[in-house]
Amino acid sequence: MTTSAATSAATSAAGTAAGPERGSGIAVVSFNGADNAGKTTQLRWLAAAMPGADPAGGIDGHDPQWTKVSGPGFARWWFAECPTDEHVALVMRSHTARGLAHCGGLRLEDRGLPMLLAVCAATCVVKDGLAPDDALRVVTDLAAAVDPPPVTGGQVHLLLRHADGAPGREAALAVARDPAPPGPWYVAYQQALARILAEQTDRGVYDAVLVRGQESVLGVQRRVREVLALHGVAVSRLPAATPDRVWVVGGMSEAGKSVLGSLLVAEHGATRLKIGYLLELAALRAAVTDPYTVWDEREQARRLAEELLRFTAANKTGPVVLESAHRLEATAHLRDCLGPLCRVVFVRTDPATRAARAVESVVSLTGRDAVKASRGAERIEAIADVVVDNSGPLAALKLALPALATVPAPAVPGHPPNSVAAVAARGRWVAATNADWLERVIEHLVDGDTALLLATGSTGRADWTRDWSDADLLLVRDTYPAAWLRAVPATLPPLSGVKSGLTMLTTTEVAVGRVPPRVVHALRLLAATGDGVLHHRDGYRPPDPAAEVDDRAGRGELGLVLMTCRRLLADPVPDVRAVHKHLVLVAKVLLRAGHEPQLRDEDGDLVLADLARAHPDLPPLPTLAAVAALHRTAADRRDPDAVAALLTALAAALTLTDRSHTITTWRTTS
């Protein structure tokens, strides 16, 4: 049997299958797993990519008994009233009938024979009180009395799992992901089912095991197709390229969706695409005349996702804006398909403002709104990742734009993100220096309005150095009343001989990205490591800015940095500490622009070493220890050669920013 790890490694070397027809000797592909693992979704997506396949679905449509027992009393019938022998006979009889009804091509089954045995055995555990292995043995013997369906070739049984680990976690996730409140029968059933599936897995019953984890529906579908190709099933591969980010923009008529899209193009280099355009392409590809009537909304979302991948692969696009989302279920499923790279944005604008902006009559606008409302457009606001109020001026919309490029920090299961418990789960950060002062700071600053207090830079770290390092803090609060500002920050406990800096931002400012570059980087570091957390309010989710946001923020401040550097170089008595810090800052901006922004580039010596490797023609770059020694020496007693070397290094670094310009000639038209 192929384990999830071995499957992942093996599939990376697999070639593209020849086409969406029946594979070499494979007659049945079944999707199996605990409830809510995504079996039906994956099967339906796969079936759409294999016109020659026969999507047989589940067994409940292949015996009239299922209709008779369905309804409010189904759970009681299933778990208490129906004897095990009758239950197994019904399930196996339905399995055989399904096989007889779908025997013309490659049969795609929602729960194959191994899974049906596991289902019956788990039910037997709940109903009869048997141990899981005993129940599986009893059920297997009972099932042997029913003639199996005809199979003209090999079978591939895929097992989709919620997570790696013990069966208890698998059962817990199956229950947690169920939209209905679970009853005691159902919980016990999922626990038994998880144990039986684990036992089957150990015995090699399943041909491949795919762990879903937090992966998107799209990611799992990719792996499904790779696994099937390894087993001789010819299936079209999904394009490997994916957009860097996808914004799905919804809103009512004249809400400003197109304006928002144009701003994302201007400020994030996004490509604007219409959802209707991509669906028309998908319909042409599938020879479908009307995708909105032939396909349900979930199918529309899957087809849209595939078309988006093709567009991305053909055009090498980065971020993408999809306009305009009108259908609630399609929008929600598209986000599930694409995963974390997708953000649903709803533009909310009051009716009076929309009417004033429209060039059409109120009657026409109302008619268009009615059509959108009938599709669920208004309800998209309730599922949106970001709701943008566009009832005000354009400036307000522009100021809100950075929020679209951030995502909430990842959560540790069972704990609010970056809570004390979450940080502890990762290995709680403990201050290595100035711990007593930091405790006094916490007591002084933290109250009910405090969302986050963070030690930034080298503050609290082992490499913090007296007479060189500052003590920097980031405070995020809901509000900053004037009286509080006058009373609290002004009386911050001093750290003897050390300059302390308190950056104060509101939760709203942090959420929308209205923060300086160093805070952008601090938030990325926080999301990745949890380091520096002095206080975190349960339930508060600081954003995790994307790598490109970190890079762009640094480059956006480069002009100010260069101006300051030249002032430092012109100073008759150079401030060697400031010169070194700006040298490191210039190096960080250049390195982040050329590579993935690093999350641990706080060590100045390492940063300058990276810069020297990237630009070997630079003069020698001084170490922090050497510059710190200069800093501690009186200005009139410093080694002039060492000072000159420091100034030469900064001047040389500044020339790199000029050399990075690719525009050599400006041409103007008369």
Summary of the structure (lengths in Angstrom):
residues: 670
radius of gyration: 30.6
end to end distance: 72.7
largest distance: 99.6
contacts: 2098
relative contact order: 0.07
helix: 52%
strand: 14%
